[in-house]
Amino acid sequence: MACLTDLVNLNLSDTTEKIIAEYIWIGGSGMDLRSKARTLSGPVTDPSKLPKWNYDGSSTGQAPGEDSEVILYPQAIFKDPFRKGNNILVMCDCYTPAGEPIPTNKRHSAAKIFSNPEVAAEEPWYGIEQEYTLLQKDTNWPLGWPVGGFPGPQGPYYCGIGADKSFGRDIVDSHYKACLYAGINISGINGEVMPGQWEFQVGPSVGISAGDQVWVARYILERITEIAGVVVTFDPKPIPGDWNGAGAHTNYSTNSPSRLGRSGGRHGCLRRPH
């Protein structure tokens, strides 16, 4: 008798050429991720070959109720680590039915900048260090912390190991491998200063692909924590007081050596091989 796990893990390629495409977009807050799935007749590797789709923008804070249709334009394809096979994740941006980018569509403007010949000639590399905090679902208190209480002071947790220092490693490692499977250029992970807080790094990635990869990495992390029954937050200061905050430090590098730099970080910038 089939169990739910058997059905979730069905290999569609055994019986059909059809695939499932999960369309992903950024919601009205600028941080919430949304997605919906559709069936396609066969494998697709080029986002320009994917059909546009639509959704109710009044339900995501992106359109008024009397004119709620928003159109999804596929922009980047990744392998789906949840459904596997030929199934895909599709990063999209959002437009009105008339083809105008909606106000929350920041990718459209970024794409114009990165396609400028002078910018493209610089071949901008980005390395993004995304910090986040894992929270207990029912209490919204960090994973591994006593409910309503506090752990020992910060110090042993950064890059720490051991059941009393590292909380949620199974989630973190699952995310690491799922991102590699998806084709995201994830370059590492580590435990952060506050217990229950972690970081993953994406890059070096060129131009707008860095943004697509970070957003899909965040999506995959949200899906994995959903499965684990844990909440992930990217809040810059999830716990008030003398506890480490969380950010997304950005390393960058261009072909012009004088433009090397880093935003908001603590270490060196990306270095190109000579």
C-alpha positions in Angstrom: 0.0 0.0 0.0 1.5 3.3 -1.1 2.4 5.8 1.6 2.5 9.6 1.2 6.3 9.5 0.9 6.1 7.1 -2.0 3.7 9.3 -3.8 5.8 12.5 -3.2 8.8 10.7 -4.6 7.1 9.3 -7.7 9.5 9.5 -10.8 7.3 11.1 -13.5 9.7 10.2 -16.2 8.8 6.5 -15.8 5.3 7.2 -17.3 5.2 10.7 -18.9 7.3 13.3 -20.6 5.3 16.0 -18.8 7.1 18.0 -16.2 6.1 20.4 -13.3 7.4 23.9 -13.4 7.2 25.9 -10.1 6.9 29.6 -10.9 8.5 31.8 -8.2 8.1 35.5 -7.7 8.7 38.2 -5.0 5.5 39.4 -3.3 4.4 42.9 -2.3 6.5 43.3 0.8 9.7 42.9 -1.2 10.8 40.0 0.9 7.9 37.5 0.8 8.2 34.7 -1.8 5.3 33.2 -3.6 5.0 30.3 -6.0 2.6 28.2 -8.0 3.0 25.2 -10.2 1.9 24.2 -13.7 2.3 21.2 -16.0 4.4 21.5 -19.2 4.4 19.1 -22.1 8.1 18.3 -21.8 11.5 19.4 -20.5 12.5 23.1 -20.9 16.0 24.6 -20.4 15.5 28.1 -21.9 13.4 30.5 -19.9 12.3 32.3 -23.2 10.6 29.0 -24.2 8.4 29.0 -21.1 4.9 30.4 -21.2 4.1 33.6 -19.3 1.6 33.1 -16.6 -0.6 35.2 -14.3 -1.8 35.5 -10.7 -4.1 37.6 -8.5 -2.0 40.6 -7.4 -4.6 41.8 -5.0 -3.8 38.8 -2.9 -0.1 39.6 -2.7 -0.3 43.4 -2.2 0.7 44.1 -5.8 -2.5 45.1 -7.5 -5.9 46.6 -6.7 -8.9 44.3 -6.4 -10.7 45.9 -9.4 -7.7 45.3 -11.7 -5.8 42.4 -10.0 -4.2 40.5 -12.9 -0.4 40.4 -12.8 1.7 38.6 -15.5 4.7 36.4 -14.6 7.6 36.6 -17.1 10.0 33.6 -16.7 13.6 34.8 -16.3 15.8 31.9 -14.9 15.5 28.1 -14.7 16.8 25.9 -11.9 16.5 22.1 -11.3 13.8 21.3 -8.7 15.4 19.5 -5.7 12.0 18.7 -4.3 10.4 17.0 -7.3 13.7 16.1 -9.0 13.7 14.5 -12.5 13.2 17.1 -15.2 11.0 19.3 -13.0 12.1 22.9 -12.6 12.0 26.0 -10.5 11.4 29.2 -12.5 12.4 32.6 -11.2 10.0 35.2 -12.6 9.4 38.9 -12.5 6.1 40.7 -12.6 4.3 42.9 -15.2 0.9 44.4 -15.9 -1.2 42.9 -18.7 0.0 45.8 -20.8 3.6 44.7 -20.3 4.7 47.4 -17.8 6.8 46.3 -14.8 4.8 46.6 -11.6 6.2 48.9 -8.9 7.7 46.1 -6.9 9.5 44.6 -9.9 13.1 45.7 -9.2 14.6 43.1 -11.5 13.4 44.9 -14.6 15.5 48.0 -13.8 18.4 45.9 -12.7 18.4 44.0 -16.0 18.6 47.4 -17.9 21.7 48.3 -15.9 23.4 45.0 -16.3 22.7 44.9 -20.0 24.4 48.2 -20.6 27.5 47.5 -22.7 29.8 49.5 -20.3 28.5 47.5 -17.3 28.7 44.2 -19.2 32.3 44.9 -20.2 33.2 45.2 -16.5 31.8 41.6 -15.9 30.6 42.4 -12.4 31.0 39.5 -10.0 29.0 39.3 -6.8 29.4 37.1 -3.7 26.6 37.4 -1.3 26.7 36.2 2.3 23.1 35.7 3.5 22.6 35.4 7.2 19.4 34.1 8.7 17.9 32.8 11.9 15.9 29.6 12.5 13.0 29.9 14.9 10.9 27.4 16.7 7.5 27.3 14.9 5.2 27.6 17.9 7.1 30.2 19.9 9.0 32.2 17.2 12.1 31.9 19.5 15.4 30.8 18.1 16.1 27.1 17.5 18.0 25.6 20.4 17.1 28.4 22.9 15.1 27.5 26.0 11.5 28.6 25.7 11.2 32.0 27.2 14.8 32.0 28.2 18.3 32.6 26.9 21.3 30.5 26.1 24.8 31.1 27.3 26.6 34.2 26.0 27.8 34.5 22.5 31.3 33.2 21.8 31.2 29.4 21.3 28.5 29.3 18.6 30.3 30.9 15.6 31.3 28.1 13.3 30.7 25.9 16.4 30.1 22.2 16.6 28.3 20.1 19.2 24.7 19.6 20.4 25.1 22.5 22.8 26.4 25.0 20.2 25.0 24.1 16.8 21.2 24.0 16.2 19.6 23.1 12.9 22.6 21.7 11.1 20.4 19.1 9.3 18.3 21.9 7.8 21.5 23.8 6.8 23.2 20.9 5.2 20.0 19.9 3.3 19.8 23.4 2.0 23.4 23.4 0.9 23.0 20.2 -1.1 19.6 21.2 -2.5 21.1 24.5 -3.8 24.0 22.6 -5.5 21.5 20.2 -7.0 19.4 23.2 -8.3 22.4 24.7 -10.1 22.9 27.6 -7.7 26.5 28.6 -7.2 26.4 28.3 -3.5 30.0 28.5 -2.2 29.7 27.7 1.5 27.9 27.7 4.8 28.7 28.4 8.4 27.2 28.8 11.9 26.9 32.4 12.9 27.6 34.3 16.1 24.1 34.0 17.7 22.9 30.4 18.4 20.3 29.3 15.9 21.7 31.7 13.3 23.4 30.6 10.1 24.9 31.9 6.9 25.2 30.7 3.3 27.2 32.3 0.6 26.3 32.5 -3.1 28.9 33.4 -5.8 30.9 34.5 -7.4 28.0 35.0 -9.8 27.9 37.5 -12.7 25.5 40.4 -13.0 21.8 39.8 -12.5 22.2 36.0 -12.1 23.5 36.7 -8.6 20.1 38.1 -7.6 18.2 35.3 -9.3 20.4 32.7 -7.4 20.1 34.4 -4.0 16.3 34.6 -4.3 16.0 30.9 -5.4 18.3 29.9 -2.6 16.0 31.8 -0.2 13.0 30.0 -1.7 14.7 26.6 -1.3 15.5 27.4 2.3 11.9 28.4 3.0 10.7 25.2 1.5 13.1 23.1 3.5 12.2 24.8 6.8 8.5 24.3 5.9 9.2 20.5 5.7 11.1 20.6 8.9 8.4 22.5 10.8 10.8 25.4 11.5 10.5 29.1 10.7 13.3 31.0 8.9 13.6 34.7 9.3 15.9 37.2 7.5 15.0 39.9 10.0 18.1 42.0 10.6 17.6 42.0 14.3 15.4 39.1 15.3 16.3 39.2 19.0 16.7 42.6 20.7 19.6 43.3 23.0 23.2 42.2 22.8 22.6 39.5 20.3 24.1 39.3 16.8 22.1 40.8 13.9 21.7 39.3 10.5 22.4 40.8 7.0 23.3 40.0 3.4 26.8 41.2 3.0 27.8 41.8 -0.6 31.2 41.3 -2.1 31.8 42.5 -5.6 34.5 42.7 -8.2 34.9 44.2 -11.7 37.5 44.1 -14.4 38.6 47.6 -13.3 40.8 46.9 -10.2 40.0 50.3 -8.7 36.4 49.3 -8.3 36.9 46.3 -6.0 34.9 46.6 -2.9 32.5 45.3 -0.3 29.2 46.5 1.1 28.6 46.2 4.8 31.1 43.5 5.4 33.9 42.4 7.6 36.3 40.6 5.3 38.0 41.3 1.9 36.3 41.6 -1.5 36.3 39.1 -4.3 39.6 38.6 -6.0 40.0 37.6 -9.6 42.6 35.0 -10.6 45.6 36.6 -12.4 
